[in-house]
Amino acid sequence: MYPELQTLIHEAEYNYLQKDDLELFSEHINNLQQKLEVYRLLRDQEIEIFQGVADKLVAQFSDSQEKALETSLHHWLLIMRYAAMAMLLNNPEFLERRLLEWLTDIVQVRESQSIDSAVHSLLMTQLGKTMDSSELNYLEPFLNQAKEYLVNAPVRA
């Protein structure tokens, strides 16, 4: 759950929330409503978003094996779904623990960091066409977290 909301809820167990806390609570609820809209947009536009990414990826990596591109696209589809849930929960650890820890090893074994970096870049461009910058700002930190984790993580022995 939203850590900030959880703190306010715990405070409310002992006393009514004061004006500042109520305003903060309201702000978090409004942000959550906006994030729900982003989540719905991602859910409803997922195919269109990833089709645009796939088309550009195939053109960019025409010499790569189709299976490698397909696998990276599938991974980023999962990443976007988990990133969307992490966005709703306002919890980067959710994304890291649920997905990135095991996915990083797979990416390193496949040596697909360059493809994954390209997918991230194309995905960010495609999302920029699908949503406005304020909506993208909610999701972007989680997608960047995934890119950093997968592409720039040190190779594990």
C-alpha positions in Angstrom: 0.0 0.0 0.0 1.0 3.6 -0.4 3.4 4.2 2.5 2.4 7.8 2.9 -1.3 6.9 3.1 -0.5 4.1 5.5 1.3 6.6 7.8 -1.7 9.0 7.8 -4.1 6.1 8.4 -2.1 5.0 11.4 -2.0 8.6 12.7 -5.8 8.7 12.4 -6.2 5.7 14.7 -5.2 7.9 17.6 -6.5 11.3 16.6 -8.5 13.0 13.9 -6.2 14.2 11.2 -5.5 17.9 11.3 -6.0 20.3 8.4 -2.5 19.8 7.0 -2.7 16.1 7.2 -6.1 16.1 5.6 -4.8 18.1 2.7 -1.9 15.7 2.4 -4.2 12.8 2.5 -6.4 14.4 -0.2 -3.4 15.1 -2.4 -2.3 11.4 -2.2 -5.8 10.3 -3.0 -5.9 12.7 -6.0 -2.5 11.4 -7.2 -3.8 7.8 -6.8 -6.8 8.7 -9.0 -4.6 10.1 -11.6 -2.3 7.0 -11.5 -5.4 4.8 -11.9 -6.2 6.7 -15.1 -2.6 6.0 -16.3 -3.0 2.4 -15.4 -6.3 2.1 -17.3 -4.7 3.8 -20.3 -1.8 1.4 -20.3 -4.1 -1.6 -19.9 -6.4 -0.4 -22.8 -3.5 0.7 -25.1 -1.0 -2.0 -24.4 -1.2 -3.7 -27.8 -0.9 -0.4 -29.7 2.0 0.8 -27.6 4.0 -2.4 -28.0 3.1 -2.8 -31.7 4.7 0.6 -32.3 7.8 -0.4 -30.3 8.0 -3.8 -32.0 7.9 -2.3 -35.5 10.7 0.2 -34.8 12.7 -2.5 -32.9 12.6 -4.9 -35.9 13.8 -2.1 -38.2 16.6 -1.0 -35.8 17.8 -4.6 -35.2 17.1 -6.1 -38.6 20.3 -8.3 -38.3 19.3 -9.8 -34.9 17.5 -13.0 -34.4 13.8 -12.5 -34.3 13.5 -14.7 -31.2 15.9 -12.4 -29.2 13.8 -9.4 -30.1 10.6 -11.2 -29.3 12.0 -12.3 -25.9 13.1 -8.7 -25.0 9.7 -7.3 -26.0 8.0 -10.0 -23.8 10.2 -9.0 -20.9 9.4 -5.3 -21.3 5.7 -6.1 -21.5 6.0 -7.8 -18.1 8.1 -4.9 -16.9 5.5 -2.3 -17.9 2.8 -4.3 -16.2 4.8 -4.6 -13.0 5.9 -1.0 -13.3 2.3 0.1 -13.6 1.4 -1.8 -10.4 4.5 -0.4 -8.6 3.3 3.1 -9.7 -0.1 2.4 -8.1 1.5 1.2 -5.0 4.1 4.0 -5.0 6.6 1.3 -4.3 9.8 0.8 -6.3 10.7 -2.3 -4.2 7.6 -4.1 -5.6 9.1 -3.9 -9.1 12.6 -4.9 -7.9 11.6 -7.8 -5.8 8.8 -9.2 -7.9 10.5 -9.0 -11.3 13.8 -7.4 -11.7 15.9 -9.6 -9.4 15.3 -12.7 -11.5 14.9 -11.1 -14.8 18.4 -9.4 -14.6 20.1 -12.8 -14.6 18.2 -13.9 -17.7 19.1 -10.7 -19.5 22.8 -11.1 -18.6 22.8 -14.7 -19.7 21.2 -13.8 -23.0 23.5 -10.7 -23.4 20.5 -8.7 -24.6 21.4 -5.4 -22.8 21.6 -3.5 -26.1 18.2 -4.7 -27.3 16.7 -4.0 -23.9 18.2 -0.5 -23.9 16.6 0.1 -27.3 13.2 -1.3 -26.2 13.3 1.1 -23.2 14.1 4.1 -25.4 11.4 3.1 -28.0 8.9 2.4 -25.3 9.5 5.9 -23.7 9.0 7.5 -27.1 5.8 5.5 -27.8 4.4 6.3 -24.3 5.2 10.0 -24.9 2.9 9.8 -27.9 0.2 7.9 -26.0 0.0 10.1 -22.8 0.8 13.6 -21.7 4.0 14.4 -19.8 2.3 14.6 -16.4 0.9 11.1 -16.9 4.2 9.7 -18.1 5.9 11.3 -15.1 4.1 8.8 -12.8 5.4 5.8 -14.7 8.8 6.9 -16.0 10.8 6.4 -12.7 9.7 2.7 -12.6 10.6 2.1 -16.3 14.0 3.9 -15.7 14.5 1.7 -12.6 14.0 -1.4 -14.7 16.4 -0.1 -17.5 19.1 0.7 -14.9 18.7 -2.6 -13.2 18.7 -4.7 -16.5 21.1 -2.8 -18.7 23.6 -1.3 -16.3 23.7 -4.0 -13.5 27.1 -5.5 -12.9 27.5 -9.0 -14.2 27.0 -11.5 -11.4 29.2 -14.6 -11.1 
